[in-house]
Amino acid sequence: MADEKKQVPLRLSPQLYNALAAWAEDDFRSVNGQIEYLLNECVKQRKKDGKYVGQQIDAPLEIELGDTHA
C-alpha cells in the first residue's frame, strides 16, 4: 500500500478548470491526470533549478477563453 495515491480536495475557478480541461483533452489525459502531470513537471523543475518556477507564482491568473460576446 506504499504506492497508494493521496486524495486532495481542490477548488478551481470555472475558467481555470475549463482551460485545464481543454489542455488535458489536447494531451489525451483526464483533468486529474493533467493536474498531476503539471505538478510533477513543476516539482522536477524546482529540483533542477533549486528554486521556485517564478516570482509571480501567486499573481492572479488571467485566462482568455476567446470571444465572450454570445
N, C-alpha and C positions, 0 to 999 in steps of 0.2 A: 504493500500500500504506500510505499515511499514515493511512487510516481503519480500519486493521486493529485489532480489539479485542485487548486483553491478556487472557490467561487467568490466573486467580488461584486457586490451591487454597484451599478454605475448609472449615474443620471447624465444624460446628454440632451442638449437643446435639439429641437426638431431639425434645425438647419445643419448642425454637426452630424446628427445621425444620418440624414439624407445624403450628405456629402460622403460619409464613410460607406454607406450602403452602395452608392454608385461606384466608388472606388473598389470596394470588395467585389462587386459584380464584374468590373473590368479585369480584376485579378483572379476571377473564378474562386473566390473564397466567401465564406459566410461573414456577416458583420463581426461576429465574435472572433472568428479566425483572423480577420483583417486587423482588429484591435490588438490581438495577441501578437501578430506579426510585427506591427508597428512598434509596440512596446519593446519587443525583443531587439529590433533594429536600433532603437534609441539607447537601450542598455549596452549593446555592443559598441555603439559609437562613443558612449560615455567612458566605457572601459578603455577603448582605444586611445581617446584623447585625454583622459584623465580629468575631464571637466564636463559640465552640462552642455547640452546641444546648443543653446543660445541664451543670450542675456534677456531676450524678450519672451522667454518661455511662459511667463504669467500674464502677458499682454492679452487683452480681449481678442478673441478670434473673429475676424470679419470674413464671411463667406458669401461670395456672389453665386447665386443659383440661376443666373440667366434672367430672362425677361420676367419681371414681376407684375407687369400690367396685363391682367387677364380680364 
